[in-house]
């Protein structure tokens, strides 16, 4: 009985396909800093007594070097969460 060499073939799954089907919105995936900006804006709203939402939003986005128009589009597509929160808190 001769000792024959056995060959093993392993096929790896392509992970790129699973990344496309994730639950993360495309806009958030495009700029992960949008989530950070939303947190910073929320913190500024919380500590601000007379701050206007638009002024706070512009200030935070300016300090983070994020394009304001793109961020506002992101908010509009995702239900305007900050404006809703600000309206409830009467900012």
C-alpha positions in Angstrom: 0.0 0.0 0.0 1.6 3.2 -1.2 1.4 6.3 0.9 -0.4 8.8 -1.4 -0.3 12.5 -0.8 -3.7 14.0 -0.2 -4.5 17.4 -1.3 -6.9 19.6 0.7 -8.7 22.5 -0.9 -10.2 25.2 1.3 -12.5 27.9 0.0 -12.8 31.1 1.9 -16.0 33.0 2.1 -16.0 36.5 0.6 -16.7 38.9 3.5 -17.5 41.9 1.3 -20.9 40.5 0.4 -21.9 40.4 4.1 -20.7 44.0 4.6 -23.1 45.2 2.0 -26.1 43.7 3.7 -25.4 45.3 7.1 -28.0 47.3 9.0 -25.9 50.5 8.9 -27.5 53.2 6.7 -25.3 54.0 3.7 -25.0 57.7 4.7 -23.7 56.7 8.1 -21.2 54.3 6.5 -20.1 57.1 4.2 -19.1 59.3 7.2 -18.7 57.6 10.6 -18.1 61.0 12.0 -21.8 61.9 11.6 -22.6 59.8 14.7 -19.9 61.6 16.7 -21.2 65.0 15.4 -24.7 64.0 16.6 -23.4 63.2 20.0 -21.5 66.4 20.3 -24.5 68.4 19.1 -26.7 66.7 21.7 -24.2 67.5 24.5 -24.1 71.1 23.4 -27.9 71.3 23.4 -28.1 69.8 26.8 -25.7 72.3 28.4 -26.9 75.3 26.4 -29.4 77.6 28.0 -30.2 79.9 25.0 -28.3 78.3 22.2 -30.1 78.0 18.8 -30.0 74.6 17.2 -28.8 75.9 13.9 -25.9 77.9 15.6 -24.9 74.8 17.6 -25.1 72.6 14.6 -22.9 75.0 12.5 -20.4 75.4 15.3 -19.9 71.7 15.9 -19.7 70.8 12.2 -17.2 73.7 11.7 -15.0 72.5 14.5 -15.1 68.9 13.1 -14.5 70.1 9.5 -17.6 68.3 8.3 -19.6 69.8 5.3 -22.8 71.3 6.8 -24.9 70.7 3.6 -24.0 67.0 3.5 -24.7 66.6 7.3 -28.1 68.4 6.9 -29.0 66.0 4.0 -28.1 63.1 6.3 -30.4 64.5 9.0 -33.2 65.1 6.5 -33.0 61.5 5.2 -33.0 60.1 8.7 -36.0 61.8 10.1 -34.5 65.1 11.5 -33.8 63.5 14.9 -32.0 66.5 16.3 -34.8 68.9 15.4 -37.4 66.6 17.0 -35.4 66.3 20.2 -34.8 70.1 20.3 -38.5 70.7 19.7 -39.4 68.5 22.7 -36.8 70.2 24.9 -38.0 73.6 23.6 -34.6 74.8 22.2 
